[in-house]
């Protein structure tokens, strides 16, 4: 399983290009888009915030 967490957004070709490349390089692996609209250029901070919110529920 490959989980994506990006700041690419849902508009434009980038997310589709990444998913297509992953399917080509790792056929048979599930690709799950967890979050595509993280704050721009701040993916690590966003990821940590998401994890902390999940853990503290």
Number of C-alpha atoms within 10 A of each C-alpha: 9 14 11 15 17 22 18 20 15 12 10 9 10 15 18 13 11 14 17 14 12 16 15 11 10 13 11 10 12 13 17 12 13 11 18 17 15 17 14 11 11 11 18 13 11 19 15 11 12 12 10 11 10 9 8 6 5
